[in-house]
Amino acid sequence: MAKAIMIQGTMSNVGKSFLSAALCRIFHQDGYRVAPFKSQNMALNSYVTSEGLEMGRAQVMQAEAAGIEPSVLMNPILLKPTANDGSQVVVNGEVFGNMKAFEYFKKKKEFFHQIINSYKRLESEFDIIVIEGAGSPVELNLKTDDIVNMGIAKAVKSPVLLVGDIDRGGIFAQLLGTLSLLDDDERNIVKGMIVNKFRGDRKLFDSGVKILEERGNIPTVGVVPYIDCILDDEDSLSDKLSHKDVGQIDIAAVKLPKISNFTDLDVFTQYKGVSVRHVTNPNEWGKPDLIIIPGTKSTIDDMKWLRESGNEAVIKQRLESGTPVFGICGGYQILGKKISDPTHVENGGTIEGMGILNAETVFGNKKKRTKVKGRIICGSGFFSVLEGAEFYGYEIHMGETLVSGQNFSVNDNGESDGAFTGNVCGSYVHGIFDSKEISGRIIKALCERKGISYSGAMIDRKEYKELQYNLLADTVRQNLDMNLIYKILREGV
């Protein structure tokens, strides 16, 4: 029977996902079989497992840190927002349907047994389960029938570590305020506090630790410094979406309102002198060396936004002046001539795309979820530098795209995964840049265009992430009381 420990936060984006990943790697390094778990995740960054099932990327990251294959058992409920008041609900890796928020809240109790079944299956296979909460456990209007914070902690009898983000200020209000709003039975299973994202001299916060422990009546398990490591973030609160610095090689990605799988661009940030900026306003574009249109959960709505915001016009202007453009998944669909949603898979309707690629997309009710690998066949334009390169990744989309022009790539099943014309390419493959052969050739070609010599090594994303997981784990291990954490694990609740 596995031991459990749960990371809850005082609010969203305090570092729960990264700390959970760190603990997964630490326990793995210490010789334990460890798995992550998050009962319900809300994110547009998703992943396809080897079985063709869909789950949130945060638990994929944590599984990688634990040295195991990702499984939907680790994230039984995934909510993918389609509008401000609704989401596509994915249960055990399969699309259950689109629901308004009030519909889901009525239904979520029925999903609880599936959550518990998933947890029990993990519990029988592993030594330690690292559970991640969501948002805050004291959103008082949402506590009834909670299935992701204290609800799951009590159900599986897991001790809780409460995390606050000192970088955002108000750490005492965050941690002590959260503790004060918990019910007695909830308060009793919180066994420690973690102060996260600390900058500066740690000794200056010794008095702060003393205050927290005196008023909170539980130990401070550690003060973790701000860690500059590059790993997959789970949602649009990610700090990386606000980066504006321009490097020697400048890659600009449009920040679509319903942007998804923006982690596709992470590999480029590994290269020295390369910047990745996410652009919202037409006046922010500058003169990028490469433009990327990422994935989206609402292709037609985001195409309307591109047009109405003026960003479509700027992208076309930059293309005419020679800047290459790459679209991924929804971004690929946007580059085509037309997008149609006759069965209201998203919000219905038809819209003209940017009209750059000779391709048209029609949404159907069947969702494609598959891992793929293949070879680039693009033979002209800027992206001809990729010809013959092997790629790997996964597809996850609702639309079928008919290409009347030139195919960009072909997978091992002989199917086209994209299209190209001139300096424009589109592909359905998420993670296509992760291969060092792909990202390395692109960076080298962009440098040559600017007369810059690039002497750095090509970097494979998988290899780089292993280094980052070790960096994360080593730093967290040095700044947490791991003896106390193991004691909390042993004693439980």
PyMOL commands that set and color helices and strands:
alter all, ss='L'
color gray80, all
select helices_A, chain A and resi 16-29+57-65+72-74+101-125+140-142+150-155+166-168+171-181+184-187+202-216+239-242+262-270+282-284+299-309+311-320+330-335+382-386+436-450+461-479+482-491
alter helices_A, ss='H'
color red, helices_A
select strands_A, chain A and resi 3-9+34-37+40-42+46-48+54-56+77-83+86-91+94-100+128-132+160-165+190-198+220-225+249-254+259-260+274-279+290-293+295-296+325-328+338-341+349-352+359-376+390-403+406-407+409-411+418-421+424-427
alter strands_A, ss='S'
color yellow, strands_A
deselect
rebuild
show_as cartoon
